[in-house]
């Protein structure tokens, strides 16, 4: 037993000599370059494994520091054992039981108890070797010299030896076969030493488009290395992530390359040209523009645009300055009119007729019940109304029947002296325009300030005529810019006047008329046939088409209103 004790003691002494340098190594860890000697540190790394609590490692101070063993959030923080040290001005205090740094496995080996007396050496028949034993005689310990002695039973041959891997030294040794189970097998990787630290290259790519966008991109590559040491665990060398040391990032700028994600945006433009209202031969163009971004997807070999997923911005409109445009010249005139018969003491007012020349209107038919109504007229293509618009609203009122208290319903004395009224009319063509001149003479009475002229045939009344004499334009005649543009009984078809008795109050060409002051005195009138009162067409088919113009300075008689009964002055 004393021989075994001496061998163990010698081994511990060697370990103490080796490990004792470790704390001093950390203290000199301020050197920058990696390597051995003064730049190394020996420490115990906690494994968290029961039965193998620590791995005793020796590495460079730089690797120790970069692995983060001194950080509060490190793996097994607070359980590693290491000496005080310094790296690049960063100092740390020693942690853990420093005495364990000298032992392999960072655990103090078990000590055999000292015998209470010197042992004696005897021959072990089982092993055939001499061994030390304690001898007790008669209840007392007998001191023996402990010198070897000869015994034929111990003269057996030396047992066979086998080669094994010593876990303490990491080298191959020869031991007795019966002790081989205390070592690693000779082919254990432990005695090959730790593998070369693993170095892995990490890359990060950053791709940006080249401006201005034209389908080109540049990729910047960031590269660094990560080196990790190995540790022996569960019978194999495994990577110890806590020892990983990262190098600096290295930037590499690539060349421009095609990339569909960097294609220029799509620009869509729509132009709309419209005439300036009212028509003056000017137009403006409204330009609507929007921009679309086409996303791309990776098809396995390249980035490919996907037009179906284009993202568009809102339309942006830009209006040009007015510019000349022959298509925006004023158009031929259209006429719109609603004529209402006034209410009487016996009946509501009525809509006499609607005039729509080169125009349509709605609603159709127009409302005729008492009240105020609005009809919208729409000029035909190539025509406008007098104010230059293509749409015109006409508002009219149909009055309800007059109340019996209305002065207009007053019934005069039936026996007053009857006034004598004489009326004369004269039909003439003056300035190419047909007129009816009238003259009124009254006896035994007084004329009102105004009177009416009623045309019988389909009943058409012109009101507000001055007394005692005056002149009215023939119904159905319209004058624009001093030129007659409509005649009763005629219509303009493709630039030529065509006779149509139903057109423009054509029935008035042969009718009876009566003034309101003498309703019983009917006078037959016939449309004058003087030069200019009858429309004429060009003598050759090559004559120029009349120039279209703007309706202006229309000379007409006061508005005519059909009536159901005439008013007679009774004086």
C-alpha positions as CSV (number, residue, x, y, z in Angstrom):
1,X,0.0,0.0,0.0
2,X,2.8,2.4,0.7
3,X,4.2,2.0,-2.8
4,X,0.8,2.8,-4.3
5,X,0.5,5.9,-2.1
6,X,3.9,7.1,-3.2
7,X,3.0,6.8,-6.9
8,X,-0.3,8.7,-6.4
9,X,1.5,11.4,-4.5
10,X,4.1,11.8,-7.3
11,X,1.4,12.1,-9.9
12,X,-0.4,14.8,-8.0
13,X,2.8,16.7,-7.6
14,X,3.3,16.8,-11.3
15,X,-0.2,18.0,-11.9
16,X,0.3,20.8,-9.4
17,X,3.4,21.9,-11.1
18,X,1.6,22.0,-14.5
19,X,-1.7,23.6,-13.3
20,X,0.0,26.0,-11.0
21,X,1.1,28.1,-13.9
22,X,-2.5,28.7,-15.1
23,X,-3.5,31.5,-12.8
24,X,-0.3,33.3,-13.7
25,X,-1.1,32.9,-17.4
26,X,-4.4,34.7,-17.1
27,X,-2.7,37.6,-15.3
28,X,-0.5,38.1,-18.3
29,X,-3.4,38.0,-20.8
30,X,-3.0,41.6,-21.9
31,X,-1.0,40.6,-25.0
32,X,-2.9,40.9,-28.2
33,X,-1.5,38.1,-30.4
34,X,-2.9,34.5,-29.9
35,X,-0.5,31.7,-29.0
36,X,1.0,29.8,-26.1
37,X,3.2,30.8,-23.2
38,X,2.2,33.9,-21.3
39,X,-0.9,34.4,-23.5
40,X,-2.7,31.2,-22.3
41,X,-5.1,30.5,-19.5
42,X,-6.2,27.3,-17.8
43,X,-9.7,27.2,-16.5
44,X,-12.5,24.7,-15.6
45,X,-15.5,24.9,-17.9
46,X,-18.8,23.7,-16.3
47,X,-20.5,21.0,-18.4
48,X,-23.7,20.7,-16.4
49,X,-23.3,16.9,-16.5
50,X,-23.6,14.8,-13.4
51,X,-20.4,12.8,-12.8
52,X,-18.4,14.9,-15.2
53,X,-19.0,18.4,-13.8
54,X,-16.0,20.2,-15.4
55,X,-13.7,20.1,-18.4
56,X,-10.2,21.4,-17.7
57,X,-9.2,23.5,-20.7
58,X,-6.1,25.6,-21.7
59,X,-6.6,28.2,-24.4
60,X,-5.4,31.6,-25.4
61,X,-6.5,34.6,-23.2
62,X,-8.1,36.1,-26.3
63,X,-10.2,33.0,-27.1
64,X,-11.2,32.8,-23.4
65,X,-12.3,36.5,-23.4
66,X,-14.1,36.4,-26.7
67,X,-16.0,33.2,-25.7
68,X,-17.7,35.3,-23.0
69,X,-16.8,33.2,-20.0
70,X,-16.7,36.2,-17.8
71,X,-20.1,37.6,-19.0
72,X,-23.0,37.4,-16.6
73,X,-25.2,35.8,-19.4
74,X,-22.7,33.2,-20.4
75,X,-23.5,29.5,-20.5
76,X,-23.3,28.2,-16.9
77,X,-22.5,31.7,-15.8
78,X,-21.1,31.8,-12.3
79,X,-20.1,28.1,-12.3
80,X,-16.9,28.2,-14.4
81,X,-13.6,28.3,-12.4
82,X,-10.9,30.6,-13.7
83,X,-8.1,32.8,-12.3
84,X,-8.0,36.6,-12.4
85,X,-6.8,38.1,-15.6
86,X,-6.8,40.9,-18.2
87,X,-7.3,41.3,-21.9
88,X,-6.9,44.6,-23.7
89,X,-7.5,46.6,-20.6
90,X,-10.5,44.5,-19.4
91,X,-9.8,43.0,-16.0
92,X,-11.7,40.3,-14.2
93,X,-11.5,38.7,-10.8
94,X,-10.9,35.1,-10.1
95,X,-14.0,32.8,-9.8
96,X,-14.4,29.5,-8.0
97,X,-12.0,27.3,-6.0
98,X,-8.6,28.1,-7.5
99,X,-7.1,25.0,-5.9
100,X,-9.1,22.8,-8.3
101,X,-7.4,24.3,-11.3
102,X,-4.4,22.0,-10.8
103,X,-6.5,18.8,-11.0
104,X,-7.5,17.0,-14.2
105,X,-11.3,17.1,-14.3
106,X,-11.1,20.0,-11.7
107,X,-11.8,17.6,-8.9
108,X,-9.4,16.7,-6.1
109,X,-8.7,12.9,-6.2
110,X,-9.8,10.7,-3.3
111,X,-7.0,10.2,-0.7
112,X,-6.4,6.8,0.9
113,X,-6.5,7.0,4.7
114,X,-3.2,6.7,6.5
115,X,-2.9,3.4,8.3
116,X,-2.8,3.5,12.1
117,X,0.4,1.6,12.1
118,X,3.0,0.7,9.6
119,X,1.8,-2.2,7.4
120,X,3.6,-5.4,6.7
121,X,4.4,-6.9,3.4
122,X,2.9,-10.3,2.6
123,X,2.4,-12.5,-0.4
124,X,-1.1,-12.2,-2.1
125,X,-1.9,-15.7,-3.2
126,X,-4.6,-14.4,-5.5
127,X,-2.4,-12.0,-7.5
128,X,1.0,-13.6,-6.8
129,X,2.4,-10.2,-5.8
130,X,3.7,-8.8,-2.6
131,X,1.3,-6.4,-0.9
132,X,1.4,-4.3,2.3
133,X,-1.2,-5.3,4.9
134,X,-1.8,-4.3,8.5
135,X,-1.3,-6.9,11.1
136,X,-2.9,-7.1,14.5
137,X,-1.6,-9.4,17.2
138,X,-3.2,-10.0,20.5
139,X,-5.2,-6.9,20.3
140,X,-2.2,-4.7,19.7
141,X,-0.6,-3.3,16.6
142,X,2.8,-4.9,16.1
143,X,5.3,-2.6,14.4
144,X,7.0,-4.3,11.4
145,X,10.1,-3.2,9.5
146,X,8.3,-3.4,6.2
147,X,11.2,-4.9,4.4
148,X,10.5,-7.3,1.5
149,X,10.9,-11.0,2.2
150,X,11.0,-14.1,0.1
151,X,8.0,-16.3,-0.4
152,X,7.8,-19.1,-2.9
153,X,4.1,-18.3,-3.5
154,X,4.9,-15.0,-5.0
155,X,7.3,-16.3,-7.5
156,X,4.6,-16.2,-10.3
157,X,5.5,-14.6,-13.7
158,X,4.6,-10.9,-14.4
159,X,1.0,-10.5,-15.8
160,X,0.5,-9.6,-19.4
161,X,0.3,-5.9,-20.3
162,X,-1.9,-4.1,-22.9
163,X,-1.7,-0.7,-24.6
164,X,-4.3,1.8,-23.5
165,X,-5.0,5.6,-23.8
166,X,-4.2,7.4,-20.6
167,X,-6.9,10.0,-19.9
168,X,-4.5,12.0,-17.7
169,X,-1.8,12.5,-20.3
170,X,-3.7,11.9,-23.5
171,X,-1.0,9.5,-24.6
172,X,-0.7,5.7,-25.2
173,X,0.7,3.7,-22.3
174,X,1.2,0.0,-21.4
175,X,-0.6,-1.3,-18.3
176,X,-1.5,-4.6,-16.8
177,X,-4.4,-6.2,-18.5
178,X,-6.4,-6.3,-15.4
179,X,-6.1,-2.5,-15.0
180,X,-7.1,-1.7,-18.6
181,X,-10.7,-0.9,-17.7
182,X,-9.4,2.2,-15.8
183,X,-8.2,3.7,-19.1
184,X,-9.6,4.6,-22.5
185,X,-9.2,2.0,-25.3
186,X,-6.0,2.4,-27.3
187,X,-8.0,3.4,-30.4
188,X,-9.9,6.1,-28.5
189,X,-10.0,9.5,-30.3
190,X,-9.0,11.1,-27.0
191,X,-5.3,10.2,-27.6
192,X,-5.4,11.6,-31.1
193,X,-5.8,15.0,-29.4
194,X,-8.6,17.5,-30.1
195,X,-9.4,18.0,-33.8
196,X,-8.3,21.2,-35.6
197,X,-10.6,24.0,-34.5
198,X,-13.6,24.2,-36.9
199,X,-13.7,27.4,-38.9
200,X,-16.9,28.4,-40.6
201,X,-17.4,31.2,-43.1
202,X,-20.5,33.3,-42.6
203,X,-21.8,35.5,-45.4
204,X,-24.5,38.2,-45.5
205,X,-25.7,39.7,-48.8
206,X,-27.2,43.2,-49.2
207,X,-28.6,44.0,-52.7
208,X,-29.6,47.6,-53.7
209,X,-30.9,49.0,-57.0
210,X,-28.8,51.2,-59.2
211,X,-30.3,54.7,-59.5
212,X,-31.9,55.8,-61.8
213,X,-33.9,52.5,-62.0
214,X,-33.0,50.6,-65.2
215,X,-33.2,46.9,-64.1
216,X,-29.7,46.9,-62.6
217,X,-28.6,46.1,-59.0
218,X,-25.4,45.8,-57.0
219,X,-24.8,43.2,-54.3
220,X,-22.5,43.8,-51.3
221,X,-21.2,40.7,-49.6
222,X,-20.2,40.8,-45.9
223,X,-18.0,37.8,-44.9
224,X,-16.5,36.8,-41.5
225,X,-15.1,33.6,-40.0
226,X,-16.1,31.8,-36.8
227,X,-13.6,29.5,-35.1
228,X,-14.7,26.9,-32.5
229,X,-12.5,24.7,-30.3
230,X,-13.4,21.1,-29.3
231,X,-13.9,19.5,-25.9
232,X,-14.0,15.9,-24.8
233,X,-17.5,14.9,-23.8
234,X,-19.3,11.5,-23.4
235,X,-16.4,9.7,-25.1
236,X,-16.0,12.0,-28.1
237,X,-14.6,15.3,-29.2
238,X,-17.5,17.8,-29.7
239,X,-17.6,21.5,-30.6
240,X,-17.6,23.8,-27.6
241,X,-19.8,26.7,-28.7
242,X,-18.6,28.8,-25.7
243,X,-15.1,29.0,-27.3
244,X,-16.3,30.4,-30.7
245,X,-14.2,33.4,-31.8
246,X,-15.6,35.6,-34.6
247,X,-13.4,37.5,-37.0
248,X,-14.1,41.0,-38.4
249,X,-16.6,41.5,-41.2
250,X,-15.0,41.9,-44.6
251,X,-17.0,43.9,-47.2
252,X,-16.9,43.0,-50.9
253,X,-18.7,45.2,-53.5
254,X,-20.1,43.3,-56.5
255,X,-20.5,44.4,-60.1
256,X,-23.9,45.7,-61.5
257,X,-26.1,42.8,-62.6
258,X,-29.6,42.4,-64.1
259,X,-32.4,42.3,-61.5
260,X,-36.1,42.6,-62.4
261,X,-36.9,44.0,-59.0
262,X,-35.0,47.2,-60.1
263,X,-37.0,47.8,-63.3
264,X,-38.1,51.4,-63.9
265,X,-41.8,52.0,-62.9
266,X,-44.5,51.9,-65.6
267,X,-46.0,55.2,-66.6
268,X,-49.5,55.3,-68.0
269,X,-50.8,58.5,-69.6
270,X,-54.4,59.3,-70.8
271,X,-55.1,62.6,-72.8
272,X,-58.7,63.9,-73.1
273,X,-59.3,67.1,-75.2
274,X,-62.5,69.1,-74.6
275,X,-63.9,72.3,-76.0
276,X,-64.0,75.4,-73.8
277,X,-67.6,76.4,-72.9
278,X,-69.1,78.5,-74.2
279,X,-67.8,77.6,-77.6
280,X,-65.2,80.1,-78.8
281,X,-63.0,77.9,-81.1
282,X,-60.7,77.0,-78.1
283,X,-60.0,73.6,-76.4
284,X,-58.0,72.3,-73.5
285,X,-56.3,68.9,-73.0
286,X,-56.5,67.1,-69.6
287,X,-53.5,64.7,-69.2
288,X,-54.0,62.0,-66.5
289,X,-50.8,60.2,-65.4
290,X,-50.2,57.3,-63.0
291,X,-47.2,55.2,-62.1
292,X,-47.2,51.4,-61.6
293,X,-44.6,49.3,-59.8
294,X,-44.3,45.7,-61.0
295,X,-43.2,43.2,-58.3
296,X,-40.9,40.3,-59.2
297,X,-40.8,36.7,-57.9
298,X,-38.0,34.2,-57.9
299,X,-38.7,31.4,-60.4
300,X,-35.7,29.3,-59.4
301,X,-33.2,30.9,-61.7
302,X,-33.9,34.6,-61.9
303,X,-36.2,37.4,-60.6
304,X,-39.3,37.5,-63.0
305,X,-41.7,40.4,-63.1
306,X,-45.4,39.7,-62.3
307,X,-47.5,42.3,-64.1
308,X,-50.8,40.9,-62.7
309,X,-49.7,42.3,-59.3
310,X,-48.8,45.8,-60.4
311,X,-49.3,48.4,-57.7
312,X,-50.6,51.7,-59.2
313,X,-50.5,55.2,-57.7
314,X,-53.4,57.6,-57.9
315,X,-54.1,59.4,-61.1
316,X,-52.6,62.9,-61.3
317,X,-54.4,65.4,-63.7
318,X,-52.7,68.3,-65.5
319,X,-54.8,70.7,-67.6
320,X,-53.2,72.5,-70.6
321,X,-53.6,76.1,-71.5
322,X,-56.5,76.8,-74.0
323,X,-55.4,76.4,-77.7
324,X,-57.2,77.0,-81.0
325,X,-59.4,74.1,-82.2
326,X,-61.7,74.4,-85.3
327,X,-63.9,71.6,-83.8
328,X,-64.9,74.0,-81.0
329,X,-66.4,76.7,-83.1
330,X,-69.9,77.9,-82.3
331,X,-72.6,75.6,-83.7
332,X,-75.9,76.1,-85.5
333,X,-78.7,77.4,-83.2
334,X,-81.5,75.4,-81.6
335,X,-84.7,76.8,-80.2
336,X,-86.6,75.8,-77.1
337,X,-90.0,77.3,-76.0
338,X,-93.0,76.3,-73.9
339,X,-96.1,78.4,-74.6
340,X,-98.8,78.6,-71.8
341,X,-102.5,79.7,-72.1
342,X,-103.3,81.9,-69.1
343,X,-106.0,80.9,-66.6
344,X,-109.5,82.3,-67.0
345,X,-112.4,82.9,-64.7
346,X,-113.8,79.6,-66.0
347,X,-110.7,77.3,-66.4
348,X,-107.1,76.6,-65.4
349,X,-104.3,77.7,-67.6
350,X,-103.1,75.3,-70.3
351,X,-99.9,74.4,-72.1
352,X,-100.6,75.6,-75.6
353,X,-97.6,73.9,-77.4
354,X,-93.9,73.2,-77.0
355,X,-91.4,74.5,-79.6
356,X,-88.3,72.4,-80.0
357,X,-86.3,73.3,-83.1
358,X,-83.2,71.0,-83.6
359,X,-83.7,69.8,-80.1
360,X,-85.3,67.1,-78.0
361,X,-86.8,67.6,-74.5
362,X,-87.9,65.7,-71.4
363,X,-90.2,64.9,-69.8
364,X,-92.4,64.1,-72.7
365,X,-95.2,65.0,-72.7
366,X,-94.6,68.1,-70.5
367,X,-96.6,68.5,-67.3
368,X,-99.9,70.5,-67.8
369,X,-101.3,70.6,-64.2
370,X,-101.4,73.9,-62.4
371,X,-98.0,74.8,-60.8
372,X,-94.4,75.6,-61.8
373,X,-92.6,73.0,-63.9
374,X,-89.2,72.7,-65.6
375,X,-88.5,71.0,-69.0
376,X,-85.0,70.2,-70.1
377,X,-84.1,70.6,-73.8
378,X,-81.1,68.9,-75.5
379,X,-79.7,70.4,-78.6
380,X,-79.1,68.0,-81.6
381,X,-75.5,67.2,-82.6
382,X,-73.9,70.2,-84.3
383,X,-76.3,72.6,-82.6
384,X,-76.4,74.8,-79.5
385,X,-78.9,77.1,-77.9
386,X,-78.6,80.9,-78.0
387,X,-76.4,81.0,-74.9
388,X,-73.9,78.5,-76.5
389,X,-75.0,75.6,-74.3
390,X,-76.1,72.2,-75.5
391,X,-78.6,71.8,-72.7
392,X,-81.2,74.3,-71.6
393,X,-83.9,74.3,-69.0
394,X,-87.2,76.1,-69.5
395,X,-89.3,76.9,-66.4
396,X,-93.0,77.8,-66.9
397,X,-96.1,78.2,-64.7
398,X,-99.6,76.9,-65.3
399,X,-101.9,79.2,-63.3
400,X,-105.1,77.8,-61.6
401,X,-108.5,79.1,-62.5
402,X,-109.0,82.8,-61.5
403,X,-110.9,83.5,-58.3
404,X,-114.3,85.1,-58.8
405,X,-113.1,88.1,-56.8
406,X,-110.3,88.6,-59.3
407,X,-110.8,92.0,-61.1
408,X,-110.3,90.2,-64.3
409,X,-113.6,88.3,-63.6
410,X,-115.6,91.5,-63.1
411,X,-118.8,91.5,-65.1
412,X,-119.6,95.1,-66.3
413,X,-123.1,96.6,-66.6
414,X,-124.7,95.0,-69.6
415,X,-126.4,98.2,-70.7
416,X,-123.7,100.8,-70.9
417,X,-123.3,102.8,-74.1
418,X,-121.6,100.4,-76.4
419,X,-118.2,101.7,-77.6
420,X,-117.6,101.8,-81.3
421,X,-114.3,100.2,-82.3
422,X,-112.9,100.2,-85.8
423,X,-109.9,98.0,-86.6
424,X,-107.7,98.0,-89.6
425,X,-104.8,95.7,-90.4
426,X,-102.2,95.8,-93.2
427,X,-99.9,92.9,-94.2
428,X,-96.5,93.8,-95.6
429,X,-93.0,92.5,-96.1
430,X,-90.6,95.0,-94.6
431,X,-86.8,94.4,-94.7
432,X,-87.5,90.8,-95.9
433,X,-89.5,90.2,-92.7
434,X,-93.3,89.7,-92.8
435,X,-95.3,92.0,-90.5
436,X,-99.0,92.7,-89.6
437,X,-99.6,96.4,-88.9
438,X,-102.8,97.3,-87.0
439,X,-104.7,100.5,-86.2
440,X,-107.5,100.8,-83.6
441,X,-110.1,103.6,-83.4
442,X,-112.6,103.8,-80.5
443,X,-115.8,105.8,-80.1
444,X,-117.7,106.1,-76.8
445,X,-114.9,104.5,-74.8
446,X,-111.2,104.4,-73.9
447,X,-108.7,102.0,-75.1
448,X,-106.5,100.0,-72.6
449,X,-102.8,100.5,-72.8
450,X,-102.3,97.1,-74.4
451,X,-104.3,94.6,-76.2
452,X,-104.0,91.1,-77.7
453,X,-104.0,89.6,-81.2
454,X,-105.5,86.2,-81.5
455,X,-104.9,84.0,-84.6
456,X,-107.7,81.6,-85.2
457,X,-107.1,78.3,-86.9
458,X,-105.3,76.6,-84.1
459,X,-105.5,79.6,-81.7
460,X,-102.3,81.5,-81.2
461,X,-102.3,84.8,-79.2
462,X,-99.8,87.6,-79.1
463,X,-100.1,89.7,-75.9
464,X,-98.9,93.1,-74.7
465,X,-99.5,94.9,-78.0
466,X,-99.5,98.6,-77.7
467,X,-102.6,100.7,-78.5
468,X,-103.9,102.4,-80.5
469,X,-101.6,101.1,-83.3
470,X,-98.5,98.9,-83.7
471,X,-96.8,96.2,-85.7
472,X,-96.1,92.5,-85.0
473,X,-93.9,90.0,-86.7
474,X,-95.7,87.1,-88.3
475,X,-95.9,84.0,-86.0
476,X,-93.3,81.3,-86.8
477,X,-90.7,83.9,-88.0
478,X,-87.3,84.0,-86.2
479,X,-84.5,86.4,-86.9
480,X,-80.8,85.9,-85.9
481,X,-78.2,88.6,-86.6
482,X,-80.6,90.3,-88.9
483,X,-81.2,87.2,-90.9
484,X,-84.5,85.2,-91.0
485,X,-83.7,81.6,-89.8
486,X,-87.3,80.3,-89.7
487,X,-90.5,80.9,-91.8
488,X,-94.0,79.7,-91.1
489,X,-94.7,76.6,-93.2
490,X,-91.1,75.9,-94.1
491,X,-88.2,74.0,-92.5
492,X,-84.5,73.8,-93.3
493,X,-83.5,70.3,-94.5
494,X,-79.8,69.7,-95.3
495,X,-79.3,73.4,-95.9
496,X,-82.4,73.8,-98.2
497,X,-85.8,75.3,-97.4
498,X,-88.5,72.8,-97.9
499,X,-92.2,73.7,-97.6
500,X,-94.0,72.0,-94.8
501,X,-97.4,73.4,-93.7
502,X,-97.1,71.8,-90.3
503,X,-93.7,73.4,-89.6
504,X,-93.2,76.6,-87.5
505,X,-96.9,77.6,-87.2
506,X,-97.5,77.1,-90.9
507,X,-101.3,77.2,-90.4
508,X,-101.1,81.0,-89.7
509,X,-100.3,81.6,-93.4
510,X,-104.1,81.6,-94.0
511,X,-106.0,82.5,-90.8
512,X,-108.5,84.8,-89.1
513,X,-107.3,87.3,-86.5
514,X,-109.0,89.4,-83.9
515,X,-107.7,92.1,-81.6
516,X,-108.6,91.8,-78.0
517,X,-110.4,95.1,-77.9
518,X,-112.7,93.9,-80.6
519,X,-113.0,90.1,-80.3
520,X,-116.0,89.8,-82.4
521,X,-114.4,91.5,-85.4
522,X,-112.6,88.7,-87.3
523,X,-110.3,89.6,-90.1
524,X,-109.0,87.2,-92.7
525,X,-105.2,87.5,-93.3
526,X,-102.9,85.8,-95.8
527,X,-99.1,85.6,-95.5
528,X,-97.5,88.3,-97.6
529,X,-95.7,87.1,-100.8
530,X,-93.4,90.0,-101.2
531,X,-89.7,89.5,-102.0
532,X,-87.8,88.3,-99.0
533,X,-90.8,87.0,-97.2
534,X,-90.6,83.7,-99.1
535,X,-87.4,81.7,-98.4
536,X,-85.3,81.0,-101.5
537,X,-82.7,78.3,-102.1
538,X,-79.4,78.6,-104.0
539,X,-79.7,78.4,-107.8
540,X,-76.8,75.9,-108.2
541,X,-75.9,72.8,-106.1
542,X,-72.4,74.2,-105.6
543,X,-73.5,77.1,-103.5
544,X,-71.7,77.4,-100.1
545,X,-73.6,76.1,-97.1
546,X,-74.6,79.0,-94.8
547,X,-72.0,79.6,-92.2
548,X,-73.0,78.5,-88.7
549,X,-73.1,81.3,-86.2
550,X,-74.0,82.1,-82.6
551,X,-77.6,83.0,-81.8
552,X,-77.5,86.7,-80.8
553,X,-79.6,89.8,-81.1
554,X,-82.8,87.9,-81.8
555,X,-85.5,90.3,-82.9
556,X,-88.9,88.8,-82.0
557,X,-92.3,90.1,-81.0
558,X,-93.4,89.8,-77.4
559,X,-94.0,86.2,-76.3
560,X,-97.2,84.8,-77.7
561,X,-99.6,83.0,-75.4
562,X,-102.6,81.0,-76.7
563,X,-105.8,81.7,-74.8
564,X,-109.1,80.0,-74.5
565,X,-111.0,83.4,-74.5
566,X,-110.2,86.9,-75.6
567,X,-110.6,90.0,-73.5
568,X,-112.8,92.7,-75.0
569,X,-112.6,96.3,-73.9
570,X,-116.0,97.5,-72.8
571,X,-115.1,101.1,-71.9
